[in-house]
C-alpha cells in the first residue's frame, strides 16, 4: 500500500485523494484525513518509510471538525504512536 500510494501521489501527501478505484484512479478531486491517516498507519510498519510517515502526520494530526475523519485519524495515531491497548 505504501509503495503504491507514494507512486500514485509522486511522494506528495497533499495529493492523496478521498478514495480510489481498483485501477488506481482517484474517485474524487479532494483529500480527506479519513483516507490519509490509514496510509500513514501502513507506512508505520516499515522503518524505511519514516520520512513519508513524517510528511503524512501533519495532514491528519489536527482535528478536521468531522467526526468520521477525526475518529479514523485518532485510531491511526494511536496505532502509529504505539499507544494501543492490547488486552
PDB file of N, CA, C and O in Angstrom:
ATOM      1  N   UNK A   1       0.818  -1.190   0.000  1.00  0.00           N
ATOM      2  CA  UNK A   1       0.000   0.000   0.000  1.00  0.00           C
ATOM      3  C   UNK A   1       0.863   1.254   0.000  1.00  0.00           C
ATOM      4  O   UNK A   1       0.590   2.212  -0.724  1.00  0.00           O
ATOM      5  N   UNK A   2       1.907   1.234   0.823  1.00  0.00           N
ATOM      6  CA  UNK A   2       2.761   2.415   0.915  1.00  0.00           C
ATOM      7  C   UNK A   2       3.458   2.688  -0.415  1.00  0.00           C
ATOM      8  O   UNK A   2       3.496   3.829  -0.877  1.00  0.00           O
ATOM      9  N   UNK A   3       4.005   1.651  -1.022  1.00  0.00           N
ATOM     10  CA  UNK A   3       4.685   1.841  -2.309  1.00  0.00           C
ATOM     11  C   UNK A   3       3.704   2.365  -3.352  1.00  0.00           C
ATOM     12  O   UNK A   3       4.043   3.246  -4.143  1.00  0.00           O
ATOM     13  N   UNK A   4       2.497   1.824  -3.352  1.00  0.00           N
ATOM     14  CA  UNK A   4       1.511   2.251  -4.350  1.00  0.00           C
ATOM     15  C   UNK A   4       1.114   3.709  -4.153  1.00  0.00           C
ATOM     16  O   UNK A   4       1.122   4.479  -5.114  1.00  0.00           O
ATOM     17  N   UNK A   5       0.761   4.111  -2.917  1.00  0.00           N
ATOM     18  CA  UNK A   5       0.297   5.486  -2.706  1.00  0.00           C
ATOM     19  C   UNK A   5       1.425   6.484  -2.923  1.00  0.00           C
ATOM     20  O   UNK A   5       1.184   7.591  -3.405  1.00  0.00           O
ATOM     21  N   UNK A   6       2.640   6.114  -2.578  1.00  0.00           N
ATOM     22  CA  UNK A   6       3.762   7.022  -2.827  1.00  0.00           C
ATOM     23  C   UNK A   6       3.966   7.225  -4.329  1.00  0.00           C
ATOM     24  O   UNK A   6       4.242   8.338  -4.776  1.00  0.00           O
ATOM     25  N   UNK A   7       3.830   6.150  -5.104  1.00  0.00           N
ATOM     26  CA  UNK A   7       3.961   6.269  -6.559  1.00  0.00           C
ATOM     27  C   UNK A   7       2.782   7.050  -7.141  1.00  0.00           C
ATOM     28  O   UNK A   7       2.964   7.897  -8.016  1.00  0.00           O
ATOM     29  N   UNK A   8       1.585   6.764  -6.657  1.00  0.00           N
ATOM     30  CA  UNK A   8       0.377   7.415  -7.181  1.00  0.00           C
ATOM     31  C   UNK A   8       0.365   8.914  -6.905  1.00  0.00           C
ATOM     32  O   UNK A   8      -0.196   9.686  -7.682  1.00  0.00           O
ATOM     33  N   UNK A   9       0.982   9.326  -5.802  1.00  0.00           N
ATOM     34  CA  UNK A   9       0.985  10.747  -5.426  1.00  0.00           C
ATOM     35  C   UNK A   9       2.318  11.433  -5.700  1.00  0.00           C
ATOM     36  O   UNK A   9       2.489  12.618  -5.411  1.00  0.00           O
ATOM     37  N   UNK A  10       3.253  10.682  -6.257  1.00  0.00           N
ATOM     38  CA  UNK A  10       4.598  11.206  -6.508  1.00  0.00           C
ATOM     39  C   UNK A  10       5.215  11.762  -5.221  1.00  0.00           C
ATOM     40  O   UNK A  10       5.812  12.838  -5.216  1.00  0.00           O
ATOM     41  N   UNK A  11       5.057  11.005  -4.133  1.00  0.00           N
ATOM     42  CA  UNK A  11       5.582  11.355  -2.802  1.00  0.00           C
ATOM     43  C   UNK A  11       5.085  12.707  -2.293  1.00  0.00           C
ATOM     44  O   UNK A  11       5.814  13.422  -1.606  1.00  0.00           O
ATOM     45  N   UNK A  12       3.852  13.050  -2.630  1.00  0.00           N
ATOM     46  CA  UNK A  12       3.250  14.309  -2.190  1.00  0.00           C
ATOM     47  C   UNK A  12       2.018  13.988  -1.350  1.00  0.00           C
ATOM     48  O   UNK A  12       0.963  13.683  -1.907  1.00  0.00           O
ATOM     49  N   UNK A  13       2.125  14.050  -0.010  1.00  0.00           N
ATOM     50  CA  UNK A  13       0.988  13.704   0.844  1.00  0.00           C
ATOM     51  C   UNK A  13      -0.282  14.489   0.536  1.00  0.00           C
ATOM     52  O   UNK A  13      -1.382  13.956   0.678  1.00  0.00           O
ATOM     53  N   UNK A  14      -0.151  15.721   0.124  1.00  0.00           N
ATOM     54  CA  UNK A  14      -1.324  16.526  -0.199  1.00  0.00           C
ATOM     55  C   UNK A  14      -2.070  16.064  -1.430  1.00  0.00           C
ATOM     56  O   UNK A  14      -3.160  16.558  -1.721  1.00  0.00           O
ATOM     57  N   UNK A  15      -1.494  15.124  -2.154  1.00  0.00           N
ATOM     58  CA  UNK A  15      -2.147  14.597  -3.356  1.00  0.00           C
ATOM     59  C   UNK A  15      -2.977  13.343  -3.094  1.00  0.00           C
ATOM     60  O   UNK A  15      -3.582  12.803  -4.020  1.00  0.00           O
ATOM     61  N   UNK A  16      -3.016  12.871  -1.842  1.00  0.00           N
ATOM     62  CA  UNK A  16      -3.853  11.714  -1.525  1.00  0.00           C
ATOM     63  C   UNK A  16      -5.308  12.144  -1.617  1.00  0.00           C
ATOM     64  O   UNK A  16      -5.705  13.142  -1.016  1.00  0.00           O
ATOM     65  N   UNK A  17      -6.091  11.402  -2.358  1.00  0.00           N
ATOM     66  CA  UNK A  17      -7.490  11.728  -2.593  1.00  0.00           C
ATOM     67  C   UNK A  17      -8.408  10.849  -1.738  1.00  0.00           C
ATOM     68  O   UNK A  17      -7.991   9.814  -1.219  1.00  0.00           O
ATOM     69  N   UNK A  18      -9.642  11.275  -1.605  1.00  0.00           N
ATOM     70  CA  UNK A  18     -10.625  10.582  -0.767  1.00  0.00           C
ATOM     71  C   UNK A  18     -11.264   9.435  -1.535  1.00  0.00           C
ATOM     72  O   UNK A  18     -12.449   9.476  -1.866  1.00  0.00           O
ATOM     73  N   UNK A  19     -10.480   8.433  -1.809  1.00  0.00           N
ATOM     74  CA  UNK A  19     -10.989   7.235  -2.467  1.00  0.00           C
ATOM     75  C   UNK A  19     -10.358   6.985  -3.817  1.00  0.00           C
ATOM     76  O   UNK A  19     -10.041   7.912  -4.563  1.00  0.00           O
ATOM     77  N   UNK A  20     -10.184   5.710  -4.111  1.00  0.00           N
ATOM     78  CA  UNK A  20      -9.563   5.293  -5.369  1.00  0.00           C
ATOM     79  C   UNK A  20     -10.322   4.110  -5.964  1.00  0.00           C
ATOM     80  O   UNK A  20     -10.890   3.295  -5.238  1.00  0.00           O
ATOM     81  N   UNK A  21     -10.323   4.028  -7.266  1.00  0.00           N
ATOM     82  CA  UNK A  21     -10.877   2.862  -7.963  1.00  0.00           C
ATOM     83  C   UNK A  21      -9.840   1.744  -7.913  1.00  0.00           C
ATOM     84  O   UNK A  21      -8.682   1.987  -7.574  1.00  0.00           O
ATOM     85  N   UNK A  22     -10.244   0.534  -8.245  1.00  0.00           N
ATOM     86  CA  UNK A  22      -9.316  -0.585  -8.234  1.00  0.00           C
ATOM     87  C   UNK A  22      -8.185  -0.414  -9.250  1.00  0.00           C
ATOM     88  O   UNK A  22      -7.121  -1.015  -9.098  1.00  0.00           O
ATOM     89  N   UNK A  23      -8.409   0.397 -10.278  1.00  0.00           N
ATOM     90  CA  UNK A  23      -7.347   0.633 -11.263  1.00  0.00           C
ATOM     91  C   UNK A  23      -6.379   1.733 -10.825  1.00  0.00           C
ATOM     92  O   UNK A  23      -5.460   2.080 -11.567  1.00  0.00           O
ATOM     93  N   UNK A  24      -6.579   2.287  -9.618  1.00  0.00           N
ATOM     94  CA  UNK A  24      -5.676   3.298  -9.086  1.00  0.00           C
ATOM     95  C   UNK A  24      -6.075   4.728  -9.362  1.00  0.00           C
ATOM     96  O   UNK A  24      -5.419   5.644  -8.867  1.00  0.00           O
ATOM     97  N   UNK A  25      -7.114   4.959 -10.125  1.00  0.00           N
ATOM     98  CA  UNK A  25      -7.567   6.324 -10.410  1.00  0.00           C
ATOM     99  C   UNK A  25      -8.372   6.864  -9.234  1.00  0.00           C
ATOM    100  O   UNK A  25      -9.153   6.144  -8.612  1.00  0.00           O
ATOM    101  N   UNK A  26      -8.167   8.134  -8.944  1.00  0.00           N
ATOM    102  CA  UNK A  26      -8.884   8.777  -7.845  1.00  0.00           C
ATOM    103  C   UNK A  26     -10.371   8.876  -8.166  1.00  0.00           C
ATOM    104  O   UNK A  26     -10.755   9.131  -9.308  1.00  0.00           O
ATOM    105  N   UNK A  27     -11.201   8.670  -7.151  1.00  0.00           N
ATOM    106  CA  UNK A  27     -12.654   8.800  -7.317  1.00  0.00           C
ATOM    107  C   UNK A  27     -13.092  10.258  -7.323  1.00  0.00           C
ATOM    108  O   UNK A  27     -14.028  10.632  -8.030  1.00  0.00           O
ATOM    109  N   UNK A  28     -12.408  11.076  -6.531  1.00  0.00           N
ATOM    110  CA  UNK A  28     -12.774  12.485  -6.382  1.00  0.00           C
ATOM    111  C   UNK A  28     -11.514  13.348  -6.437  1.00  0.00           C
ATOM    112  O   UNK A  28     -10.398  12.827  -6.426  1.00  0.00           O
ATOM    113  N   UNK A  29     -11.692  14.639  -6.496  1.00  0.00           N
ATOM    114  CA  UNK A  29     -10.554  15.542  -6.608  1.00  0.00           C
ATOM    115  C   UNK A  29     -10.102  16.167  -5.307  1.00  0.00           C
ATOM    116  O   UNK A  29      -9.254  17.059  -5.316  1.00  0.00           O
ATOM    117  N   UNK A  30     -10.652  15.719  -4.181  1.00  0.00           N
ATOM    118  CA  UNK A  30     -10.281  16.307  -2.890  1.00  0.00           C
ATOM    119  C   UNK A  30      -9.743  15.229  -1.955  1.00  0.00           C
ATOM    120  O   UNK A  30      -9.976  14.038  -2.161  1.00  0.00           O
ATOM    121  N   UNK A  31      -9.026  15.661  -0.935  1.00  0.00           N
ATOM    122  CA  UNK A  31      -8.484  14.742   0.050  1.00  0.00           C
ATOM    123  C   UNK A  31      -9.306  14.763   1.321  1.00  0.00           C
ATOM    124  O   UNK A  31     -10.183  15.610   1.489  1.00  0.00           O
ATOM    125  N   UNK A  32      -9.022  13.828   2.219  1.00  0.00           N
ATOM    126  CA  UNK A  32      -9.736  13.745   3.484  1.00  0.00           C
ATOM    127  C   UNK A  32      -8.865  12.980   4.470  1.00  0.00           C
ATOM    128  O   UNK A  32      -8.266  11.968   4.103  1.00  0.00           O
ATOM    129  N   UNK A  33      -8.781  13.447   5.730  1.00  0.00           N
ATOM    130  CA  UNK A  33      -7.968  12.737   6.717  1.00  0.00           C
ATOM    131  C   UNK A  33      -8.384  11.282   6.920  1.00  0.00           C
ATOM    132  O   UNK A  33      -7.561  10.461   7.326  1.00  0.00           O
ATOM    133  N   UNK A  34      -9.637  10.952   6.647  1.00  0.00           N
ATOM    134  CA  UNK A  34     -10.098   9.573   6.788  1.00  0.00           C
ATOM    135  C   UNK A  34      -9.370   8.645   5.828  1.00  0.00           C
ATOM    136  O   UNK A  34      -9.333   7.436   6.057  1.00  0.00           O
ATOM    137  N   UNK A  35      -8.801   9.170   4.781  1.00  0.00           N
ATOM    138  CA  UNK A  35      -8.046   8.364   3.824  1.00  0.00           C
ATOM    139  C   UNK A  35      -6.545   8.517   4.010  1.00  0.00           C
ATOM    140  O   UNK A  35      -5.796   7.567   3.785  1.00  0.00           O
ATOM    141  N   UNK A  36      -6.097   9.693   4.416  1.00  0.00           N
ATOM    142  CA  UNK A  36      -4.669   9.928   4.623  1.00  0.00           C
ATOM    143  C   UNK A  36      -4.134   9.158   5.826  1.00  0.00           C
ATOM    144  O   UNK A  36      -3.069   8.547   5.740  1.00  0.00           O
ATOM    145  N   UNK A  37      -4.857   9.178   6.946  1.00  0.00           N
ATOM    146  CA  UNK A  37      -4.386   8.551   8.177  1.00  0.00           C
ATOM    147  C   UNK A  37      -4.108   7.050   8.032  1.00  0.00           C
ATOM    148  O   UNK A  37      -3.069   6.595   8.512  1.00  0.00           O
ATOM    149  N   UNK A  38      -4.977   6.260   7.397  1.00  0.00           N
ATOM    150  CA  UNK A  38      -4.662   4.842   7.254  1.00  0.00           C
ATOM    151  C   UNK A  38      -3.420   4.578   6.396  1.00  0.00           C
ATOM    152  O   UNK A  38      -2.721   3.590   6.618  1.00  0.00           O
ATOM    153  N   UNK A  39      -3.141   5.435   5.436  1.00  0.00           N
ATOM    154  CA  UNK A  39      -1.901   5.274   4.664  1.00  0.00           C
ATOM    155  C   UNK A  39      -0.693   5.516   5.563  1.00  0.00           C
ATOM    156  O   UNK A  39       0.349   4.885   5.382  1.00  0.00           O
ATOM    157  N   UNK A  40      -0.824   6.416   6.522  1.00  0.00           N
ATOM    158  CA  UNK A  40       0.264   6.643   7.483  1.00  0.00           C
ATOM    159  C   UNK A  40       0.441   5.422   8.377  1.00  0.00           C
ATOM    160  O   UNK A  40       1.569   5.038   8.686  1.00  0.00           O
ATOM    161  N   UNK A  41      -0.662   4.812   8.792  1.00  0.00           N
ATOM    162  CA  UNK A  41      -0.571   3.602   9.612  1.00  0.00           C
ATOM    163  C   UNK A  41       0.130   2.489   8.842  1.00  0.00           C
ATOM    164  O   UNK A  41       0.911   1.734   9.420  1.00  0.00           O
ATOM    165  N   UNK A  42      -0.139   2.384   7.561  1.00  0.00           N
ATOM    166  CA  UNK A  42       0.537   1.378   6.733  1.00  0.00           C
ATOM    167  C   UNK A  42       2.032   1.672   6.638  1.00  0.00           C
ATOM    168  O   UNK A  42       2.850   0.752   6.640  1.00  0.00           O
ATOM    169  N   UNK A  43       2.384   2.939   6.557  1.00  0.00           N
ATOM    170  CA  UNK A  43       3.799   3.320   6.460  1.00  0.00           C
ATOM    171  C   UNK A  43       4.555   3.038   7.757  1.00  0.00           C
ATOM    172  O   UNK A  43       5.774   2.866   7.740  1.00  0.00           O
ATOM    173  N   UNK A  44       3.840   2.990   8.876  1.00  0.00           N
ATOM    174  CA  UNK A  44       4.487   2.812  10.177  1.00  0.00           C
ATOM    175  C   UNK A  44       5.129   1.440  10.352  1.00  0.00           C
ATOM    176  O   UNK A  44       5.957   1.267  11.247  1.00  0.00           O
ATOM    177  N   UNK A  45       4.779   0.478   9.539  1.00  0.00           N
ATOM    178  CA  UNK A  45       5.337  -0.872   9.705  1.00  0.00           C
ATOM    179  C   UNK A  45       6.685  -1.041   9.014  1.00  0.00           C
ATOM    180  O   UNK A  45       7.311  -2.094   9.130  1.00  0.00           O
ATOM    181  N   UNK A  46       7.137  -0.017   8.300  1.00  0.00           N
ATOM    182  CA  UNK A  46       8.398  -0.090   7.567  1.00  0.00           C
ATOM    183  C   UNK A  46       9.294   1.068   7.995  1.00  0.00           C
ATOM    184  O   UNK A  46       8.980   2.230   7.737  1.00  0.00           O
ATOM    185  N   UNK A  47      10.403   0.751   8.647  1.00  0.00           N
ATOM    186  CA  UNK A  47      11.316   1.796   9.124  1.00  0.00           C
ATOM    187  C   UNK A  47      11.821   2.681   7.981  1.00  0.00           C
ATOM    188  O   UNK A  47      12.107   3.859   8.195  1.00  0.00           O
ATOM    189  N   UNK A  48      11.932   2.131   6.784  1.00  0.00           N
ATOM    190  CA  UNK A  48      12.385   2.908   5.632  1.00  0.00           C
ATOM    191  C   UNK A  48      11.375   3.942   5.173  1.00  0.00           C
ATOM    192  O   UNK A  48      11.704   4.821   4.376  1.00  0.00           O
ATOM    193  N   UNK A  49      10.140   3.847   5.670  1.00  0.00           N
ATOM    194  CA  UNK A  49       9.091   4.801   5.294  1.00  0.00           C
ATOM    195  C   UNK A  49       8.934   5.938   6.296  1.00  0.00           C
ATOM    196  O   UNK A  49       7.965   6.693   6.225  1.00  0.00           O
ATOM    197  N   UNK A  50       9.868   6.068   7.224  1.00  0.00           N
ATOM    198  CA  UNK A  50       9.760   7.104   8.255  1.00  0.00           C
ATOM    199  C   UNK A  50       9.643   8.517   7.672  1.00  0.00           C
ATOM    200  O   UNK A  50       8.810   9.287   8.149  1.00  0.00           O
ATOM    201  N   UNK A  51      10.437   8.890   6.666  1.00  0.00           N
ATOM    202  CA  UNK A  51      10.266  10.240   6.100  1.00  0.00           C
ATOM    203  C   UNK A  51       8.867  10.449   5.506  1.00  0.00           C
ATOM    204  O   UNK A  51       8.296  11.532   5.631  1.00  0.00           O
ATOM    205  N   UNK A  52       8.320   9.423   4.866  1.00  0.00           N
ATOM    206  CA  UNK A  52       6.965   9.512   4.299  1.00  0.00           C
ATOM    207  C   UNK A  52       5.947   9.647   5.433  1.00  0.00           C
ATOM    208  O   UNK A  52       5.031  10.465   5.351  1.00  0.00           O
ATOM    209  N   UNK A  53       6.105   8.856   6.476  1.00  0.00           N
ATOM    210  CA  UNK A  53       5.215   8.944   7.638  1.00  0.00           C
ATOM    211  C   UNK A  53       5.289  10.332   8.263  1.00  0.00           C
ATOM    212  O   UNK A  53       4.260  10.905   8.622  1.00  0.00           O
ATOM    213  N   UNK A  54       6.488  10.873   8.396  1.00  0.00           N
ATOM    214  CA  UNK A  54       6.655  12.219   8.952  1.00  0.00           C
ATOM    215  C   UNK A  54       5.945  13.269   8.098  1.00  0.00           C
ATOM    216  O   UNK A  54       5.404  14.242   8.625  1.00  0.00           O
ATOM    217  N   UNK A  55       5.948  13.073   6.796  1.00  0.00           N
ATOM    218  CA  UNK A  55       5.275  14.021   5.903  1.00  0.00           C
ATOM    219  C   UNK A  55       3.755  13.877   5.981  1.00  0.00           C
ATOM    220  O   UNK A  55       3.028  14.856   5.815  1.00  0.00           O
ATOM    221  N   UNK A  56       3.276  12.662   6.232  1.00  0.00           N
ATOM    222  CA  UNK A  56       1.833  12.427   6.317  1.00  0.00           C
ATOM    223  C   UNK A  56       1.226  12.935   7.617  1.00  0.00           C
ATOM    224  O   UNK A  56       0.111  13.456   7.621  1.00  0.00           O
ATOM    225  N   UNK A  57       1.950  12.786   8.718  1.00  0.00           N
ATOM    226  CA  UNK A  57       1.410  13.071  10.045  1.00  0.00           C
ATOM    227  C   UNK A  57       0.690  14.421  10.144  1.00  0.00           C
ATOM    228  O   UNK A  57      -0.446  14.445  10.618  1.00  0.00           O
ATOM    229  N   UNK A  58       1.280  15.538   9.726  1.00  0.00           N
ATOM    230  CA  UNK A  58       0.579  16.824   9.868  1.00  0.00           C
ATOM    231  C   UNK A  58      -0.685  16.930   9.022  1.00  0.00           C
ATOM    232  O   UNK A  58      -1.515  17.806   9.268  1.00  0.00           O
ATOM    233  N   UNK A  59      -0.847  16.063   8.041  1.00  0.00           N
ATOM    234  CA  UNK A  59      -2.024  16.109   7.172  1.00  0.00           C
ATOM    235  C   UNK A  59      -3.284  15.615   7.872  1.00  0.00           C
ATOM    236  O   UNK A  59      -4.393  15.877   7.405  1.00  0.00           O
ATOM    237  N   UNK A  60      -3.126  14.901   8.987  1.00  0.00           N
ATOM    238  CA  UNK A  60      -4.310  14.399   9.683  1.00  0.00           C
ATOM    239  C   UNK A  60      -4.251  14.596  11.195  1.00  0.00           C
ATOM    240  O   UNK A  60      -5.230  14.296  11.877  1.00  0.00           O
ATOM    241  N   UNK A  61      -3.151  15.083  11.740  1.00  0.00           N
ATOM    242  CA  UNK A  61      -2.995  15.204  13.194  1.00  0.00           C
ATOM    243  C   UNK A  61      -3.882  16.294  13.795  1.00  0.00           C
ATOM    244  O   UNK A  61      -4.317  16.158  14.939  1.00  0.00           O
ATOM    245  N   UNK A  62      -4.155  17.344  13.077  1.00  0.00           N
ATOM    246  CA  UNK A  62      -5.033  18.403  13.582  1.00  0.00           C
ATOM    247  C   UNK A  62      -6.484  17.998  13.319  1.00  0.00           C
ATOM    248  O   UNK A  62      -6.794  17.468  12.252  1.00  0.00           O
ATOM    249  N   UNK A  63      -7.379  18.245  14.286  1.00  0.00           N
ATOM    250  CA  UNK A  63      -8.789  17.890  14.073  1.00  0.00           C
ATOM    251  C   UNK A  63      -9.362  18.578  12.838  1.00  0.00           C
ATOM    252  O   UNK A  63      -9.115  19.759  12.594  1.00  0.00           O
ATOM    253  N   UNK A  64     -10.123  17.820  12.072  1.00  0.00           N
ATOM    254  CA  UNK A  64     -10.720  18.371  10.850  1.00  0.00           C
ATOM    255  C   UNK A  64     -12.112  18.932  11.107  1.00  0.00           C
ATOM    256  O   UNK A  64     -12.663  19.649  10.271  1.00  0.00           O
ATOM    257  N   UNK A  65     -12.675  18.604  12.263  1.00  0.00           N
ATOM    258  CA  UNK A  65     -14.029  19.053  12.557  1.00  0.00           C
ATOM    259  C   UNK A  65     -15.081  18.051  12.151  1.00  0.00           C
ATOM    260  O   UNK A  65     -16.267  18.233  12.428  1.00  0.00           O
ATOM    261  N   UNK A  66     -14.648  16.994  11.496  1.00  0.00           N
ATOM    262  CA  UNK A  66     -15.588  15.955  11.094  1.00  0.00           C
ATOM    263  C   UNK A  66     -15.425  14.719  11.963  1.00  0.00           C
ATOM    264  O   UNK A  66     -14.319  14.196  12.097  1.00  0.00           O
ATOM    265  N   UNK A  67     -16.512  14.251  12.552  1.00  0.00           N
ATOM    266  CA  UNK A  67     -16.462  13.117  13.471  1.00  0.00           C
ATOM    267  C   UNK A  67     -15.851  11.875  12.803  1.00  0.00           C
ATOM    268  O   UNK A  67     -14.975  11.232  13.382  1.00  0.00           O
ATOM    269  N   UNK A  68     -16.297  11.544  11.621  1.00  0.00           N
ATOM    270  CA  UNK A  68     -15.836  10.341  10.939  1.00  0.00           C
ATOM    271  C   UNK A  68     -14.334  10.396  10.669  1.00  0.00           C
ATOM    272  O   UNK A  68     -13.604   9.478  11.044  1.00  0.00           O
ATOM    273  N   UNK A  69     -13.877  11.449  10.033  1.00  0.00           N
ATOM    274  CA  UNK A  69     -12.452  11.580   9.700  1.00  0.00           C
ATOM    275  C   UNK A  69     -11.594  11.663  10.956  1.00  0.00           C
ATOM    276  O   UNK A  69     -10.524  11.058  11.016  1.00  0.00           O
ATOM    277  N   UNK A  70     -12.052  12.405  11.954  1.00  0.00           N
ATOM    278  CA  UNK A  70     -11.279  12.542  13.183  1.00  0.00           C
ATOM    279  C   UNK A  70     -11.186  11.225  13.949  1.00  0.00           C
ATOM    280  O   UNK A  70     -10.165  10.944  14.577  1.00  0.00           O
ATOM    281  N   UNK A  71     -12.237  10.424  13.901  1.00  0.00           N
ATOM    282  CA  UNK A  71     -12.211   9.117  14.576  1.00  0.00           C
ATOM    283  C   UNK A  71     -11.198   8.179  13.924  1.00  0.00           C
ATOM    284  O   UNK A  71     -10.455   7.484  14.617  1.00  0.00           O
ATOM    285  N   UNK A  72     -11.170   8.160  12.612  1.00  0.00           N
ATOM    286  CA  UNK A  72     -10.204   7.313  11.901  1.00  0.00           C
ATOM    287  C   UNK A  72      -8.790   7.826  12.129  1.00  0.00           C
ATOM    288  O   UNK A  72      -7.865   7.036  12.322  1.00  0.00           O
ATOM    289  N   UNK A  73      -8.615   9.138  12.108  1.00  0.00           N
ATOM    290  CA  UNK A  73      -7.294   9.722  12.353  1.00  0.00           C
ATOM    291  C   UNK A  73      -6.807   9.367  13.755  1.00  0.00           C
ATOM    292  O   UNK A  73      -5.642   9.009  13.929  1.00  0.00           O
ATOM    293  N   UNK A  74      -7.679   9.461  14.756  1.00  0.00           N
ATOM    294  CA  UNK A  74      -7.291   9.130  16.127  1.00  0.00           C
ATOM    295  C   UNK A  74      -6.880   7.664  16.238  1.00  0.00           C
ATOM    296  O   UNK A  74      -5.864   7.358  16.862  1.00  0.00           O
ATOM    297  N   UNK A  75      -7.637   6.768  15.653  1.00  0.00           N
ATOM    298  CA  UNK A  75      -7.288   5.351  15.692  1.00  0.00           C
ATOM    299  C   UNK A  75      -5.936   5.113  15.038  1.00  0.00           C
ATOM    300  O   UNK A  75      -5.129   4.333  15.543  1.00  0.00           O
ATOM    301  N   UNK A  76      -5.688   5.770  13.934  1.00  0.00           N
ATOM    302  CA  UNK A  76      -4.403   5.633  13.248  1.00  0.00           C
ATOM    303  C   UNK A  76      -3.274   6.200  14.094  1.00  0.00           C
ATOM    304  O   UNK A  76      -2.197   5.608  14.171  1.00  0.00           O
ATOM    305  N   UNK A  77      -3.512   7.345  14.729  1.00  0.00           N
ATOM    306  CA  UNK A  77      -2.487   7.966  15.571  1.00  0.00           C
ATOM    307  C   UNK A  77      -2.146   7.078  16.770  1.00  0.00           C
ATOM    308  O   UNK A  77      -0.980   6.969  17.147  1.00  0.00           O
ATOM    309  N   UNK A  78      -3.149   6.450  17.363  1.00  0.00           N
ATOM    310  CA  UNK A  78      -2.898   5.541  18.483  1.00  0.00           C
ATOM    311  C   UNK A  78      -2.045   4.361  18.041  1.00  0.00           C
ATOM    312  O   UNK A  78      -1.129   3.951  18.754  1.00  0.00           O
ATOM    313  N   UNK A  79      -2.341   3.819  16.874  1.00  0.00           N
ATOM    314  CA  UNK A  79      -1.566   2.698  16.352  1.00  0.00           C
ATOM    315  C   UNK A  79      -0.132   3.121  16.037  1.00  0.00           C
ATOM    316  O   UNK A  79       0.818   2.453  16.444  1.00  0.00           O
ATOM    317  N   UNK A  80       0.019   4.208  15.326  1.00  0.00           N
ATOM    318  CA  UNK A  80       1.345   4.673  14.903  1.00  0.00           C
ATOM    319  C   UNK A  80       2.230   4.993  16.111  1.00  0.00           C
ATOM    320  O   UNK A  80       3.420   4.680  16.115  1.00  0.00           O
ATOM    321  N   UNK A  81       1.642   5.614  17.128  1.00  0.00           N
ATOM    322  CA  UNK A  81       2.423   6.014  18.314  1.00  0.00           C
ATOM    323  C   UNK A  81       2.563   4.888  19.344  1.00  0.00           C
ATOM    324  O   UNK A  81       3.108   5.094  20.428  1.00  0.00           O
ATOM    325  N   UNK A  82       2.077   3.722  19.002  1.00  0.00           N
ATOM    326  CA  UNK A  82       2.164   2.537  19.865  1.00  0.00           C
ATOM    327  C   UNK A  82       1.453   2.763  21.202  1.00  0.00           C
ATOM    328  O   UNK A  82       1.937   2.341  22.252  1.00  0.00           O
ATOM    329  N   UNK A  83       0.323   3.421  21.149  1.00  0.00           N
ATOM    330  CA  UNK A  83      -0.485   3.681  22.344  1.00  0.00           C
ATOM    331  C   UNK A  83      -1.794   2.904  22.330  1.00  0.00           C
ATOM    332  O   UNK A  83      -2.779   3.330  22.934  1.00  0.00           O
ATOM    333  N   UNK A  84      -1.806   1.786  21.654  1.00  0.00           N
ATOM    334  CA  UNK A  84      -2.996   0.948  21.654  1.00  0.00           C
ATOM    335  C   UNK A  84      -2.956   0.005  22.833  1.00  0.00           C
ATOM    336  O   UNK A  84      -1.882  -0.372  23.301  1.00  0.00           O
ATOM    337  N   UNK A  85      -4.114  -0.372  23.309  1.00  0.00           N
ATOM    338  CA  UNK A  85      -4.219  -1.292  24.430  1.00  0.00           C
ATOM    339  C   UNK A  85      -4.377  -2.701  23.898  1.00  0.00           C
ATOM    340  O   UNK A  85      -5.257  -2.978  23.083  1.00  0.00           O
ATOM    341  N   UNK A  86      -3.524  -3.580  24.360  1.00  0.00           N
ATOM    342  CA  UNK A  86      -3.610  -4.972  23.958  1.00  0.00           C
ATOM    343  C   UNK A  86      -4.141  -5.781  25.143  1.00  0.00           C
ATOM    344  O   UNK A  86      -3.439  -5.953  26.140  1.00  0.00           O
ATOM    345  N   UNK A  87      -5.371  -6.275  25.037  1.00  0.00           N
ATOM    346  CA  UNK A  87      -5.962  -6.999  26.173  1.00  0.00           C
ATOM    347  C   UNK A  87      -5.221  -8.310  26.448  1.00  0.00           C
ATOM    348  O   UNK A  87      -5.585  -9.043  27.367  1.00  0.00           O
TER     349      UNK A  87
END
